[in-house]
């Protein structure tokens, strides 16, 4: 099996893929989330895709919700991954010798307390955590370090100078498993992602939320997005957890009478946190 990821080998997308599919799974590295979606839709170079959707610190990755809404792909699973950041440098380097630290802006933000404790060290923002490690290795930069995963240190044969330097130890990213087809047995699922649009009438959203609750369904996510070309009109992405698929299906049938458009993005088994 080959899984499309965003980023290069050693990135957190690959770690999430390994957690869900096993460490022997192959990855197809994509430069962007749009490229990832296109590869999975095409289906020639990969079997599935895995895409970050939200983080406990940074919040929702809004562009990815829009990509899902516009694509033909189905969500068939999810992975919750603890994000552990490490300071990685050329083998033999010492922390006292480091003059620059490179990483993605979010990784830098996540390690702000550690970075503020260092003196006379310049912090450089880059496009990717794992790519920063690879660049330092390829250029033989012995006075520069990167913030990245332990997997990237292993892949590029670099040394971890300091492990687990993230400020918040409860830092998790949620990833979605994407496929061209639905899960095999939808009746065994217990979570779904949908999007819907409503008329701009008083109480329209309240009626939808009431129907969700009446069907014994737990609303775990509700994200609004403007509808392009319509002033002050919105569509909503929601994540829903249920004990019985019958309840979910019954809710969908009822919601069709209260929404302009509704689309099921996928039914799946909720991930372990």
Buried (B, 14 or more C-beta within 10 A) or exposed (E): EBBBBBBBBBBBBBBBBBBBBEEEBEBBBBEEBBBBBBBBBEEEEBBBBBBBBBBBBBEBBEEBBBBBEEBEBBBBBBBBBBBBBBBBBBEEBEEEBBEBBBBBEBBBBBBEEBBEEEEEBEBEEBEBBBBBBBBBBEEEBBBBBBBBBBBBBEBBEBBBBBEBBBBEEEBBBBBBBBBBEBBEEBEEBBBBBBBBBBEEEEEBBEBBEEBBEEBEBEEEBBBEBEEEEEEEBBBBBBBBBBEEBEBBBBBBEBBEEBBEEBEBBBBBEBBEE
